[in-house]
Amino acid sequence: MEEEERRLLEILKLTERLFSVTTHKEMVDAILQRASTVLGCRVCLISLQKGKLVIENGIPFCGHGIGETVSQKKGEKFLKGVIDDGHIVTVSDPLDDKRVDYLKSLVDRLHISSIIFSPLHCAKRENLGILVFDALQGKKFSREDIKFVKMISHIAALAIQREAREQKEKMEILRNERMVTLGVSSAAMSHTVRNVLTPIGGFALRIVKLLPSDDSTQINFKDIEALKRYAGAIYSDVKKLEKITYGVLNYSKPEVHLQKCSLNLLLAEEIGKMKMVHKDIAFKSKFDERLSLVNFMIDEGRFLCCIDDLIRNAIEARATSIFLRTKLSKLACTISIVDNGDGIDPQIIDDVFAPFMTSKINGNGLGLANVKAVVEAHNGEITVKSEAGRTVFSIKIFLPSLNPVR
């Protein structure tokens, strides 16, 4: 009776904890830690992401293949069958059970003696994933254990469903805010486009005047040179319009294609390239070595464009020194870019990430707006502090955009 009361108390603590978590990683950690405590075993969460099974996290941390996608050879068919069926599956003898042949080497190495597969479903029978419990050293799961597995799985499914719904609502609000901002900024955009179209019209008219009115008239050499200049000017302004259009589309709905990479290595390579291009700038860097132990889930191309934009802004602000550093905390990874340039005008710094906000003569005001949009698409945020001689852009990417290196 005392053991049952202890387990019920742990489940009550889990329920209370889930009401106070602020990130997806905190939620998953709370579920797995309490599950491991209640059942006294190894446990991992395999989540269903866009039709694929991904080993999201586990207790203890090692030996689960965290961050890996479950393949056909690693039990994908069996696990999806359990999830679709919706019923708990208990494997009492994993060494001889054909259903878990794919786990034999792990079972033998860790002396796993019993396994429970508990599918996670929401109220509408939507498949969310599966919790896997491993008993070790000859222990077998009892009926009482299975009762608590059901409790934990039900609580986990409700928490994951709620978090997914809140995340979806958050992204919808964020997208609506962007669209409202674009609407508010439509006058500024119209002004920008008009400023580009006016010279295009002027150059086009000059070309028309230089062209002969009939086929018999030849164009002289000076006119040909002028036509080339006017056509080149039109082409240049058309490219400006393309850039503005592309920027607006990216800002309203940025798309990112996430993949694993080493953040420190990625940024080190980029700084190396910058040193070769901008030899008059003193580039320095300091990378948190702990980041070498994890893979960062990002869209490399889009993310590096953000870093390049921030560095280019520093150079345009007459910076002679640029310092890039990374730091890993419990909940996030922070990338800071510090420069000694002129700084940002205090009158516009509060709106520096708003579209069409720029102090540059030839700027379109979408650079930092797009940087912010891409960072937010990576489950992050960007902030800036600036004064004359020191500007700091800080990009904070919240977990679970990190996965341990395997």
N, C-alpha and C positions, 0 to 999 in steps of 0.2 A: 504493500500500500504506500509506503514511504517513497518507493521508486516511482510509482505512478504519479504521486503528487509532485515529485521533483520534475518529472517530465512535463507535466501540465503547467508548472510554474515557468519552465523554460519557454514553452510555447506562448504563454501569456506575455513574457518578456519580448519575444519575437514580434508579436502583434503590436505591442507598444512601440518597439523600435521602428517598425515599418511606417508608423505615422510621423516619425521625426526625420527620416532620411531625406536628403536633398538631391542625391545623385543616383543614377542607375547602378553604379558600382557599389555604393553603400548599401543599396537594397539587396543586391545579389550576395554581397559579403555577409549581411545579417542573416539571410535565409540559410546560407550554407553553414555558417558557424553554429547557429542554433540547431540545425538539423544534425550536424556532426556530434554536438554535445548530447542531444536527446537520444540518438541511436547508438552513440559510441562507435562510429565507423567512418570510413572514407565516404565522401559524397561529392558529386559534381553536377553542374547544370549544363545540359546540352540544349541550346535554344534553336528555334526554327526561324531562320532569317532568309526571307525571299526564296523560300522553297528548299533551302539548304540547311543541314544540321551543322551547327558550329559549337565546339566545346568552349563554353564561355568562361567558366571559372570552376575551381575545385578546392576542397579542403582534404588533406594538406595541399599546398600549392604545387608540389612537384608530382610528376608521374601521370598526369591526366591528359597531356597533350593540349594544354590550354591554347586557344586561338586557332587550332586546326579545324578544317572542314572534314566532317565524317564522310569517307568515301565508301564505295561499294565493298571494297575489301575490308573495311573497318566497321562493318555492321550497319551500313546505311539502310538496307532493305529491312532488316530485323527491327531496328529502332523506329523507322517510320511505320512499320506494321503495328508496333506496340502503341505508338501515338495515335494512329488512326482507329485502332480497336478501342482505346480509351480505358483499358483495364490494367491494373497492376500485374506485373509478371515477376514471379519469384523463381530464381535459378538456385536450387539447393546444392547442386554438384557441378560447378562451372567447368571443371576439367573434363567431364564426360558428356556435358550437354552440347549437342551439335549446334544449337541456336547461337551459342556464344563462342564458336570455334575461333573467331577473329580475336578473342581476348586471351587465348591460351597462354601465350608468352608472358603477358602481364599477370595473369592468374598464378602462373607458376612462380614468377619472380617475386611477387608480393604476398604469396600464400593466401590468396583470396578464396574464402571457403563458401561464401553465399552472396548472391547479388539480387537486389530489388530494382526493377525498372518501373518508375511511377510517372505516367504521362500527365502533362499539365494542360488543362482545358479551361476556357472561360465559360461564362454562362451560356453563350451562344454556340458552344461546342467548337469554337475556334481553337485550332492547335497552336500551342505556345512553345512546346518543347518537352523535355523529359528530365526528371531527377534520377540519378543513378546512385545507389547506396551499395558499398562494398564492405562486407564483414570479413575479418582477417583471422588467421591462426585458429581455424577449426570452429569458430563461432557460427551458429546458424540463426537466421532471423525467426522470431516467434510470431504467433498471431498478435500478441500485444505490440510487438515492434511494427507490424504491418498497420495496425490501427493508428499509431502515431505517424507513420509514413503518410497515410491518407490525410491526416490533419495538416501536416506540414505542407503537403502538395497542394491542398485546397487553399491554404493561406498564401502560398507562393504564387499560385495562378492568379488569385485576386490582386495581389500586389503588382505582378508583372502587367496584368491587363490595365490596372489603374494607371501605372506609370506610362504605358504605351499611349493610353488615351490622353493623358496630360501632355505628353511630348507632342502628340499630333496637334492638340489644341494650341500649344505654345508655338509650333511652327506655322500654324495657320494665322495666328495673331501676328507673328513676325512678318509673314508674307503680306498680310493686309496692311501692316504699318508701312512696309516698303512701298506698296502701291499707293497709299495715301500720300506718302512723302513725294513720290513721283508726280502725283496729281498736283500737289502744292507747288512743285518745282516745274510744272509744265511751262509757265511763262518764261522761266530762266532758260529752259531747253529751247523754246521757240526762238528766243533772242539769240542763243548760240547758233542754232541752225540757220537763222536768217543771216547772221554775220558771215557764215560760210557760203551761203547761196548767192549773196549779193556779188562778191567778186567772180563767182563762177559765171553768173549772167553777164557781167561786164566783159570778161575775157571771151565768152562765146560770141558776144556781139562784135567784138573786134575781129575775131576770126571770120565771121560772116562778111564784114566789110572788106577784108583783105582778099577773100576768094573772088575769082573772076565771075562776072555776071553771065558769060557765055563760054562755050568750049574753045573758042578760037583765041581767047586772050591767055597769054602765058603769065605765070607768076614769077616775079624777079627774085633774085637771091635774097635780098634784104627782107622781103615779105615772107619767104620760107623760114628764115631765122626767127622772125617775129611769131609766125604761126607755131613754131616749135616751143617757143617760150610760153605762149598763151595756153597751148595744149598741156604743157607740163604743169602750169599753174592750176589748170582745171583738174588734172589728175591728182595733184597734191591735195586740193580742197575736197575732192570726192573721197579720198582716203580718210580725211578728217571726219567726214560724215559717216563713213563706215565705222570708224572707231567709236563715235558717239552712239550710233545705233547698237553696236555690239556691247558697249558699256551699259546701256539702258537695259538690254535683254539680260545680261549677266546679273545686274543689280536686282531686277524684279524676281528672277528665279534662277539662282546659281545652281549648277549641277556639278557634283563632285563624284569621282569614281575612286573609292578608297581601296588602298592596298597596303600591305605591310612594308615597312622600310625602317632603316635605322636613321633616326632624326639627326643625331650627332654627325654621322657620316655624310648625310645629305647636305647639311648646312656647311660642313667643313669643305666639301667639294665646291659648293657655291661661292664661299668666301675665297677659295683658291682661284676661281675664275675671275672674280671681281678684282683681285689683286693684280692679275695679268692685264686686265682692261684699264683699270684706274691706278696706274703706278704712282700717281702723286698723292693718293689717299693712304693714310696709315690705318690698315685694317687689323683689328685685334679680336680674339675670340676666347671664350672660356666655356667649356662644355661640362655639364654635370655627368660624371662617369657612370652614375646609376642608370642613365638613359641607355647605356650600352647593353643593359640586361633586358630591355623590352623592345618590341617592335611597335612603331607608331603607325596608326591607321590613318593615312592621309591620301589625298590626290596630289601626287608629287608635283605635276606640272602646274596646277592651279596654286598650290601652296608656295612654290618657289617664285611664281609671278608676284605674289604678295610681298615676299621678302625683297625681291628685286625692286618693286615699286617703292618700298620704304627706304631702301638704300639709295635709289635714284633721287628721291625727294631730299634726302640728306645732302647728297652731292650738289643738287640744284640750290640748296640753301647754303652753299659755300663751306660745307664741312670739310675739314682736313683730317679728321680722325673719326672712325666708326668702329664701335665695339659691339659685338654680338655675343650673347651668352644664353645658355639654357639652364633651367633649374627644375628639378622634379620634386614635387611635394606629395602629400598623401592623396590629394584629390585632383591634382592637375599638373600639367607641364607648362612652364612659362618660358617664352622666348622673348628676350629684350634686345632692342636695337637702340644703341645710345650714340648720339653724334654731337659734335661741337659746332654745329652750324649756326645760322642767324636766329633760329627759333621760329615759332609760329606766332603770328599776330594775335595778341590777347583778345582782340575784338571778334575773331572768327574761330578761336580754338574750341569753343563749345559746340560749334556746328561743323567741325572740320571733316566729319565722316558723312555729312549730308550730301546728296547728289547735287552737282552743279555749283558746289561751294569751292571757290578757288581764288587765290591771290596772284596766280601766274597769268601773264599776258596771253600766252598761247595754250593755257590749260583748259580742259573741258569740264573739270570738276567732278569727274567720275572715278578717278584713280583710287582715292582713299575710300570712297563709297563702296567700290567693288572689293577692295581689300576686306572691309568690314563684313560684307555679304558672304565672301568665301570663308572667312574665319568662323562666322556663325554657322555656316553649313558644315563645319567640322566640329560642331558642338563646343564652340569656343567664344571668346570675347576679346576685343582689342580696346586698349585705352592709351591715352597719350598725356604726358606732362611736358611742358616746354617753357623755357625762359631763354633769354639771349645767351648763346654759348652752350646750351645743353637741352637736347630734346630726347625724350625716352618714349618709344613705342613699345608696349608690352602686349604680346599675344598669349592668352591663357587658353589652353586646350584642356577641357575637363575629361576625366576618365568617364567611360571606358574606352576612349580612343587609343588606349595603350594595351598591348598584349605581350605577355612574356615571350622572350626568344626561345624557340624550340630547336 
